[in-house]
Amino acid sequence: MSNVKIIVAGPRGKMGSEALRLIENTPEFELVGCIDRKHDGEKVSDLEGLPKLDAEIFSDVEKAFQQLDADVLIDLTSPEVGYKHTRLALENGIRPVVGTTGFTQEQLEELQDLSEQKELGTVIAPNFAVGAVLMMQFSKWAAKYFPDVEIIEKHHDQKLDAPSGTAVKTAQLIEEVRDSKVQGHPEEKETIPGARGANEDGMRIHSVRLPGLVAHQEVIFGGTGETLTIKHDSHHRQSFMSGVKLAVDQVQRIHTLVYGLENLLE
């Protein structure tokens, strides 16, 4: 079986550099190029702190997709750039694996239509940590019995979107099994606006941003005389790489867009 030829977008980022290390340590994966707004024409091996891989860096995305013989794009950048990269990859016959959160429903529907039109798989995952995916699934199960729930997500202080894609996805999964309900006292009043967090279908979502954190979430359920907390912590970005590898393997076997790693787990 031939190697899976991969392009990585955002190789200097914390997640992107971990993806390079994953490729370096996976015999059947081959890095054929990177997309970066700087260092056009240089090699990955020229950049300090990155694996000694010989692939070329492109600042022109379309040029990269047209010149490189690639099977899969791994994109771990930002929502705006990630959407553009995903669309261009599909148009050039490359299957995207995207770890960027913040896509709109309209964008997801557009990309799904394009995936099916091109008969190419696309995987977009709010979280690539298998433990986080299980946390979301366990929360959906628990919500059938505990409809009063709040979500607290905690991330590093350089994260751009709030709440996190994982928190939003968790709330969406819970909404599938929970009747709409406004929680708390009906006359509750915030003496400081925002104190109770974001309101999603009556649930509250709280976002914490601090240096020292990576990616953490707890889902707290309350019932008569008891509480249940389902919690997941990613202490290092290596925790996301098992999910990235799974997505790269699976994206070649599907012909539509899959949103959420849980849809790839058996």
URGI-V941063 format. One record per backbone hydrogen bond with DSSP energy under -0.5 kcal/mol. CO is the residue of the C=O (numbers start at 1). NH is the residue of the N-H. Records with the same first field share a line. If there is no record, write none. Layout:
BEGIN
CO->NH + NH
END
This chain:
BEGIN
3->5
4->6 + 30
5->71 + 72
6->32 + 33
7->74
8->35
9->76
10->13
13->17
14->18
15->19
16->20
17->21
18->22
19->23
20->24
21->25
23->26
25->27
26->29
28->4
30->6 + 32
32->56
33->8
34->58
35->10 + 11
39->42
42->57
43->46
44->47
47->50
51->53
53->45
55->44
56->34
57->41
58->36
59->61
60->64
61->65
62->66
63->67
64->68
68->70
71->95
72->7
73->75 + 97
74->9 + 76
75->99
78->82
79->83
80->84
81->85
82->86
83->87
84->88
85->89
86->90
87->91
88->92
89->92 + 94
90->93
94->96
95->73
96->123
97->75
98->125
104->108
105->109
106->110
107->111
108->112
109->113
110->114
111->115
112->116
113->117
114->118
115->119 + 120
122->258
123->98
124->260
128->130 + 243
129->133
130->134
131->135
132->136
133->137
134->138
135->139
136->140
137->141
138->142
139->143
140->144
141->144
142->145 + 146
147->149
148->222
149->204
150->220
151->153 + 206
152->218
153->208
154->216
155->210
156->159
164->168
165->169
166->170
167->171
168->172
169->173
170->174
171->175
172->176
174->177 + 178
181->183
185->188
189->191
192->195
194->197
198->200 + 205
199->201
200->203
201->181
202->183
203->200
204->151
205->198
206->153
208->155
210->213
214->156
215->234
216->154
217->232
218->152 + 220
219->221 + 230
220->150
221->228
222->148
223->225 + 226
226->223
228->221
229->231
230->219
232->217
233->235
234->215
236->239
237->240
238->241 + 242
239->130
240->244
241->245
242->246
243->247
244->248
245->249
246->250
247->251
248->252
250->253 + 254
251->121
254->121
256->122
257->259
258->124 + 260
260->263
261->264 + 265
262->265
END
